[in-house]
Amino acid sequence: MKRVLLTMLMIVLIASPSFGSMGGRISPDSPTDFNAGKNKIHFFSEGLKVVGNLYLPGDYKKGQKYPAVVVVGPKGSVKEQTAGIYAKKLSETGFLTLVIDHRTYGESEGEPRHYENPYMKVEDVKNATSYIGSLVDVDTNRIGMLGVCNGGGFGAAAAIYDGRVKAYASVSGLFDLRSQIINGKPGDKKNLLDIMKQSGEARQKYFETGEVVYIKQMPNVDENSNQLRKEAYEYYCTARGLCPNYGENKMAVMSRDTRRSYDITDQMGLLAPRPYLAIAGTKALTLGLSKIAVKKASEPKELWTIEGATHVALYDIDKYVDQAISKLRDFYSVSMK
């Protein structure tokens, strides 16, 4: 009788999302048979369901082993936006690719919604790698990772400390979210203190009442806004990049302090001997951040620039994205042999 009860208990635990509270676990309702093109999948990340799109090459054959790439998107984005563009295009060159909605975003679970926590996102990426590694169609010795914008930093942290990742690349990468407000200028410290105060107050309110205080994920812009803010607003807040799964243009204020603590640049050297490729536009305001990341990294490494491209132009403008895809295809093909 005890053995029967124990067996029944294990079945209940395995079927329960809470069984995945220490890591990934494939969701019971996630498909196991796939078709060429886009396939919606599910897995658990620290007990919460994460929804992703798995892209398979057009000539996909069940049972064949494919190299795979996990694609990590920008701050506040969802899988149908720029990360999905890269995942789809890379799959068309022969890779199996995966892009996800991070917890609290899009179709994935998690509260409060639109909670921008870099460290939580890194865990999601590691669990996405676990999901990829569980597939019979994946050559587990050929798993790469790609990070776009803020995902460049989140993906770097996941890749550095995950030996399953054999090669890492970033596009328009942002690796240091602290220096954007702490860069040695007068008033920087007060700016950080103000953010911590606002975040702390919002965090306390959420703890006591359950009410979430929000600000806009992409602030309004005017003639005084810099190029990057204008580009980001156009992408996320107009028909160019707006999609139903994106939800509202907002971010939980209580996550601002956590977000501003994030910086992975000083650890880039730990990725070696696995190769690193940084792709950036020559007209991107963030080009300097890619240069710093490459400088901090150890060999083998490469900074590859795309003439005329701005930061957000590399999100979705084909004449620039296709150049990046061609370079990424060659990079992963050689580095993951």
C-alpha positions as CSV (number, residue, x, y, z in Angstrom):
1,M,0.0,0.0,0.0
2,K,2.8,2.4,0.9
3,R,4.5,1.7,-2.5
4,V,1.2,2.4,-4.3
5,L,0.7,5.7,-2.4
6,L,4.2,6.8,-3.1
7,T,3.8,6.1,-6.8
8,M,0.6,8.0,-6.9
9,L,2.2,11.0,-5.1
10,M,5.1,11.0,-7.6
11,I,2.6,11.1,-10.5
12,V,0.8,14.0,-9.0
13,L,4.1,15.9,-8.4
14,I,5.4,15.3,-11.9
15,A,2.1,16.5,-13.4
16,S,2.1,19.6,-11.2
17,P,3.7,22.9,-12.4
18,S,5.1,23.3,-8.9
19,F,7.3,20.2,-9.6
20,G,9.2,22.5,-11.9
21,S,9.8,25.2,-9.3
22,M,13.6,24.4,-9.2
23,G,14.0,24.7,-13.0
24,G,12.5,23.9,-16.4
25,R,10.3,20.9,-17.1
26,I,8.4,20.6,-20.3
27,S,4.7,21.5,-19.9
28,P,2.4,18.5,-20.2
29,D,0.4,20.2,-22.9
30,S,3.4,21.1,-25.0
31,P,3.6,19.3,-28.4
32,T,6.2,16.6,-29.1
33,D,5.6,16.3,-32.9
34,F,6.7,19.3,-34.9
35,N,6.3,20.6,-38.5
36,A,8.6,22.8,-40.6
37,G,8.2,26.4,-39.7
38,K,6.7,27.8,-36.4
39,N,5.5,25.5,-33.6
40,K,4.1,26.8,-30.3
41,I,5.7,25.1,-27.3
42,H,5.5,25.4,-23.5
43,F,7.9,24.6,-20.6
44,F,8.2,25.6,-16.9
45,S,10.7,28.1,-15.6
46,E,10.9,28.2,-11.8
47,G,7.4,26.8,-11.6
48,L,5.7,29.2,-14.1
49,K,4.7,28.3,-17.6
50,V,6.8,29.9,-20.4
51,V,5.4,30.0,-23.9
52,G,7.7,30.0,-26.9
53,N,7.8,29.6,-30.7
54,L,10.1,26.8,-32.0
55,Y,11.1,27.3,-35.6
56,L,12.2,24.4,-37.7
57,P,13.9,24.6,-41.1
58,G,11.8,24.2,-44.3
59,D,13.4,20.9,-45.1
60,Y,12.9,19.5,-41.6
61,K,13.0,15.8,-41.3
62,K,11.9,14.1,-38.1
63,G,14.8,12.3,-36.4
64,Q,17.5,14.3,-38.1
65,K,19.9,16.2,-35.8
66,Y,20.0,20.0,-36.2
67,P,22.1,22.7,-34.7
68,A,20.0,25.0,-32.5
69,V,20.0,28.6,-31.4
70,V,18.2,30.2,-28.5
71,V,17.2,33.8,-29.4
72,V,16.8,36.4,-26.5
73,G,14.9,39.5,-27.2
74,P,15.0,43.2,-26.0
75,K,13.6,44.7,-22.9
76,G,9.8,44.4,-22.7
77,S,9.5,42.6,-26.0
78,V,7.6,39.5,-26.9
79,K,8.4,36.5,-29.2
80,E,6.5,38.0,-32.2
81,Q,8.8,41.0,-32.4
82,T,12.5,41.3,-33.3
83,A,13.7,38.1,-31.6
84,G,11.1,36.2,-33.6
85,I,12.3,37.8,-36.8
86,Y,15.8,36.6,-36.1
87,A,14.6,33.1,-35.0
88,K,12.5,32.7,-38.2
89,K,15.3,33.9,-40.5
90,L,17.9,31.8,-38.9
91,S,15.7,28.7,-39.1
92,E,15.5,29.3,-42.8
93,T,19.3,28.8,-43.0
94,G,19.2,25.4,-41.4
95,F,19.0,26.0,-37.7
96,L,16.4,24.9,-35.2
97,T,15.6,28.1,-33.2
98,L,13.6,29.0,-30.1
99,V,12.2,32.4,-29.0
100,I,10.1,32.9,-25.8
101,D,7.9,35.3,-24.0
102,H,9.7,35.8,-20.7
103,R,7.8,35.4,-17.5
104,T,5.3,38.2,-16.8
105,Y,5.2,39.0,-20.6
106,G,3.0,38.0,-23.5
107,E,1.5,34.5,-23.2
108,S,3.8,33.4,-20.4
109,E,2.7,33.3,-16.7
110,G,4.0,35.5,-13.9
111,E,2.9,38.3,-11.7
112,P,3.2,41.3,-11.6
113,R,2.8,41.7,-15.3
114,H,5.6,43.5,-17.2
115,Y,8.1,43.0,-14.4
116,E,11.5,43.7,-15.9
117,N,13.9,41.6,-13.9
118,P,17.2,40.8,-15.8
119,Y,18.1,38.0,-13.4
120,M,14.8,36.3,-13.8
121,K,15.1,36.5,-17.5
122,V,18.5,34.9,-17.4
123,E,16.9,31.9,-15.6
124,D,14.2,31.8,-18.3
125,V,17.0,31.6,-21.0
126,K,18.8,28.8,-19.2
127,N,15.5,26.9,-19.0
128,A,14.9,27.6,-22.7
129,T,18.3,26.0,-23.3
130,S,17.2,23.0,-21.2
131,Y,14.1,22.7,-23.4
132,I,16.1,22.8,-26.5
133,G,18.5,20.2,-25.1
134,S,15.6,17.8,-24.4
135,L,14.5,17.6,-28.1
136,V,15.5,14.5,-30.0
137,D,16.0,16.6,-33.2
138,V,18.7,18.8,-31.6
139,D,22.4,18.1,-31.8
140,T,23.2,19.0,-28.1
141,N,26.9,19.6,-29.0
142,R,25.8,22.4,-31.4
143,I,23.6,24.8,-29.3
144,G,24.3,28.5,-29.7
145,M,22.7,31.6,-28.3
146,L,21.8,35.0,-29.7
147,G,20.9,38.2,-27.8
148,V,19.3,41.3,-29.3
149,C,19.5,44.7,-27.5
150,N,19.0,44.1,-23.7
151,G,18.8,40.4,-24.6
152,G,22.5,40.8,-25.5
153,G,23.2,41.2,-21.9
154,F,20.8,38.6,-20.6
155,G,21.9,36.1,-23.2
156,A,25.6,36.8,-22.4
157,A,25.0,36.0,-18.7
158,A,23.2,32.8,-19.5
159,A,25.8,31.7,-22.0
160,I,28.8,32.5,-19.9
161,Y,27.7,30.3,-17.0
162,D,26.1,27.5,-19.1
163,G,28.6,25.1,-20.7
164,R,25.9,23.7,-23.0
165,V,26.1,26.9,-25.1
166,K,28.9,26.5,-27.6
167,A,28.9,29.9,-29.2
168,Y,27.4,33.3,-28.4
169,A,26.5,36.3,-30.5
170,S,24.8,39.7,-29.9
171,V,23.0,42.2,-32.2
172,S,22.8,45.8,-31.0
173,G,23.8,44.5,-27.6
174,L,23.3,46.3,-24.3
175,F,25.3,44.7,-21.5
176,D,25.5,47.4,-18.8
177,L,22.2,48.8,-17.7
178,R,23.8,50.7,-14.8
179,S,26.1,53.0,-16.8
180,Q,23.1,54.5,-18.6
181,I,22.4,56.5,-15.4
182,I,25.7,56.3,-13.6
183,N,28.4,57.6,-15.9
184,G,30.3,60.1,-13.7
185,K,28.2,63.2,-14.6
186,P,26.9,65.6,-11.9
187,G,23.6,64.4,-10.6
188,D,24.0,60.8,-11.4
189,K,24.0,59.6,-7.8
190,K,20.8,61.5,-7.1
191,N,19.2,60.0,-10.2
192,L,20.0,56.5,-9.0
193,L,18.7,57.3,-5.5
194,D,15.5,58.7,-7.0
195,I,15.0,55.4,-8.9
196,M,15.6,53.4,-5.8
197,K,13.2,55.5,-3.8
198,Q,10.4,55.2,-6.4
199,S,11.0,51.5,-6.8
200,G,11.1,50.9,-3.1
201,E,7.8,52.8,-2.6
202,A,6.2,50.8,-5.4
203,R,7.5,47.5,-4.0
204,Q,6.1,48.3,-0.6
205,K,2.7,49.2,-2.0
206,Y,2.6,45.9,-4.0
207,F,3.6,44.0,-0.8
208,E,0.9,45.6,1.3
209,T,-2.0,46.0,-1.2
210,G,-1.2,43.9,-4.3
211,E,-1.5,47.1,-6.4
212,V,1.2,47.5,-9.1
213,V,2.5,50.9,-10.0
214,Y,3.4,51.3,-13.7
215,I,5.3,53.6,-15.9
216,K,5.5,53.5,-19.7
217,Q,7.9,50.9,-21.0
218,M,8.6,53.2,-24.0
219,P,8.2,56.9,-22.9
220,N,6.7,59.5,-25.2
221,V,9.2,61.3,-27.4
222,D,9.5,64.9,-28.7
223,E,12.0,66.9,-30.7
224,N,14.5,66.8,-27.8
225,S,14.5,63.0,-27.5
226,N,17.7,61.2,-28.7
227,Q,17.8,59.0,-31.7
228,L,17.5,55.7,-29.8
229,R,14.4,56.8,-27.9
230,K,12.7,58.0,-31.1
231,E,13.6,54.7,-32.8
232,A,12.3,52.5,-29.9
233,Y,9.1,54.4,-29.7
234,E,8.5,54.1,-33.4
235,Y,9.1,50.4,-33.3
236,Y,7.1,49.4,-30.3
237,C,4.3,52.0,-30.3
238,T,3.4,52.1,-34.0
239,A,2.2,49.5,-36.6
240,R,5.9,48.8,-37.3
241,G,6.5,46.6,-34.3
242,L,3.3,46.7,-32.3
243,C,1.5,43.3,-32.1
244,P,-1.5,42.0,-30.0
245,N,0.7,39.8,-27.8
246,Y,2.8,42.9,-26.7
247,G,0.0,44.0,-24.4
248,E,0.2,47.5,-22.9
249,N,3.2,49.8,-23.1
250,K,4.1,49.6,-19.5
251,M,6.7,48.4,-16.9
252,A,6.4,47.8,-13.2
253,V,8.1,50.6,-11.3
254,M,9.2,48.1,-8.6
255,S,11.5,46.5,-11.1
256,R,13.5,49.6,-12.0
257,D,16.0,49.2,-9.1
258,T,16.7,45.6,-10.0
259,R,17.1,46.5,-13.7
260,R,19.6,49.3,-12.9
261,S,21.8,46.9,-10.9
262,Y,22.6,44.8,-14.0
263,D,26.0,44.8,-15.7
264,I,27.7,41.7,-17.3
265,T,30.5,43.5,-19.2
266,D,33.2,42.7,-16.6
267,Q,32.5,39.0,-17.0
268,M,32.6,38.7,-20.8
269,G,36.1,37.2,-20.6
270,L,34.7,34.1,-18.9
271,L,32.9,33.1,-22.1
272,A,36.1,31.9,-23.7
273,P,37.2,29.6,-25.2
274,R,33.8,29.7,-26.7
275,P,33.6,32.2,-29.5
276,Y,31.8,35.6,-29.3
277,L,30.5,37.7,-32.2
278,A,29.1,41.2,-31.7
279,I,27.1,42.7,-34.5
280,A,26.3,46.4,-34.4
281,G,25.3,49.2,-36.8
282,T,27.8,52.0,-37.6
283,K,25.2,54.6,-36.8
284,A,23.9,53.0,-33.6
285,L,24.2,55.1,-30.5
286,T,24.9,51.9,-28.7
287,L,27.9,50.9,-30.9
288,G,30.3,51.8,-28.0
289,L,28.7,49.3,-25.7
290,S,29.4,46.5,-28.2
291,K,33.0,47.7,-28.5
292,I,33.4,47.6,-24.7
293,A,31.9,44.1,-24.5
294,V,34.3,42.9,-27.2
295,K,37.2,44.5,-25.5
296,K,36.4,42.8,-22.2
297,A,35.9,39.4,-24.0
298,S,38.7,37.0,-24.6
299,E,39.6,35.4,-27.9
300,P,38.1,34.1,-30.1
301,K,36.0,37.3,-30.5
302,E,34.9,39.6,-33.3
303,L,33.1,42.9,-33.7
304,W,31.3,43.1,-37.0
305,T,29.6,46.3,-38.1
306,I,26.9,46.9,-40.6
307,E,27.3,50.2,-42.5
308,G,24.5,52.7,-42.1
309,A,22.5,50.7,-39.6
310,T,21.2,52.2,-36.4
311,H,20.4,50.3,-33.2
312,V,16.7,49.7,-34.0
313,A,17.3,49.4,-37.8
314,L,18.8,46.0,-36.9
315,Y,15.5,44.9,-35.4
316,D,13.4,44.6,-38.5
317,I,14.7,46.3,-41.6
318,D,15.5,43.6,-44.1
319,K,18.5,45.1,-45.8
320,Y,20.3,45.3,-42.4
321,V,18.8,42.2,-40.7
322,D,19.6,40.0,-43.7
323,Q,23.3,41.0,-43.5
324,A,23.3,40.1,-39.8
325,I,21.6,36.7,-40.5
326,S,24.2,35.9,-43.2
327,K,27.0,36.6,-40.7
328,L,25.3,34.7,-37.9
329,R,24.8,31.7,-40.2
330,D,28.5,31.5,-41.0
331,F,29.5,32.2,-37.4
332,Y,27.4,29.4,-35.9
333,S,28.2,27.0,-38.7
334,V,31.9,27.3,-38.1
335,S,32.0,27.8,-34.4
336,M,29.7,24.9,-33.6
337,K,31.2,22.2,-35.8
